[in-house]
Amino acid sequence: MKSIFQRETRMKSKAKTIGSTDPTQPGTAVEESERLLKSTHEQEIRNRAYEIYLQRRAGSGFEVEDWLQAEREVTTQSSN
């Protein structure tokens, strides 16, 4: 059985990691922000690729081309 001291030390260590602002630590606000930006960017690409698909009258076989075109368009728009 672990001593109270060992449990308290482990809990303090976890609390430091969770509350950390060090961008190299997992679960930080910086990491979360980057993950959300990537997720939003990917969703924009997905939506644009679907629009391109519909413009082609929902013809299959061009999924990769649609995605790459959407990626170029969204990336160009976000850099302007």
Phi, psi and omega per residue, in radians:
M1 nan 2.373 -3.115
K2 -1.318 2.547 3.115
S3 -1.327 2.835 3.113
I4 -1.064 -0.680 3.136
F5 -1.057 -0.770 3.138
Q6 -1.105 -0.732 3.134
R7 -1.151 -0.736 3.132
E8 -1.127 -0.724 3.131
T9 -1.091 -0.767 3.128
R10 -1.130 -0.707 3.134
M11 -1.151 -0.694 3.111
K12 -1.129 -0.704 3.125
S13 -1.092 -0.767 3.109
K14 -1.105 -0.728 -3.126
A15 -1.099 -0.682 3.107
K16 -1.108 -0.752 -3.135
T17 -1.153 -0.779 -3.109
I18 -1.132 -0.718 -3.109
G19 -1.529 0.080 -3.067
S20 -1.187 2.560 3.022
T21 -1.904 0.125 3.101
D22 -1.209 2.064 -3.087
P23 -1.135 -0.207 3.113
T24 -1.486 -0.208 3.140
Q25 -1.473 2.369 3.107
P26 -1.141 2.570 3.068
G27 1.447 0.207 -3.134
T28 -1.400 2.930 3.120
A29 -1.098 -0.629 3.122
V30 -1.110 -0.815 3.133
E31 -1.093 -0.730 3.138
E32 -1.123 -0.735 3.119
S33 -1.093 -0.772 3.108
E34 -1.108 -0.682 3.125
R35 -1.126 -0.736 3.128
L36 -1.157 -0.711 3.103
L37 -1.089 -0.757 3.122
K38 -1.113 -0.729 3.138
S39 -1.098 -0.759 3.130
T40 -1.138 -0.765 3.127
H41 -1.068 -0.778 3.129
E42 -1.114 -0.670 3.118
Q43 -1.148 -0.673 3.089
E44 -1.081 -0.738 3.106
I45 -1.109 -0.780 -3.137
R46 -1.045 -0.782 3.141
N47 -1.111 -0.759 -3.136
R48 -1.163 -0.698 3.107
A49 -1.063 -0.656 3.111
Y50 -1.183 -0.689 3.084
E51 -1.067 -0.744 3.116
I52 -1.091 -0.761 3.094
Y53 -0.990 -0.792 3.141
L54 -1.172 -0.632 3.111
Q55 -1.110 -0.505 3.090
R56 -1.480 0.217 -3.122
R57 1.105 0.686 3.038
A58 1.011 0.597 3.071
G59 -1.353 2.344 -3.116
S60 -1.534 2.923 3.090
G61 1.762 -0.037 -3.110
F62 -2.178 0.465 -3.060
E63 -1.028 -0.787 -3.104
V64 -1.152 -0.775 3.120
E65 -1.074 -0.738 3.107
D66 -1.060 -0.785 -3.118
W67 -1.114 -0.802 -3.114
L68 -1.135 -0.696 3.090
Q69 -1.113 -0.795 3.129
A70 -1.067 -0.738 3.130
E71 -1.059 -0.787 3.104
R72 -1.060 -0.828 -3.111
E73 -1.094 -0.819 -3.114
V74 -1.153 -0.722 3.139
T75 -1.143 -0.704 3.110
T76 -1.123 -0.751 3.137
Q77 -1.114 -0.722 -3.087
S78 -1.289 -0.385 3.141
S79 -1.515 -0.200 3.135
N80 -1.510 nan nan
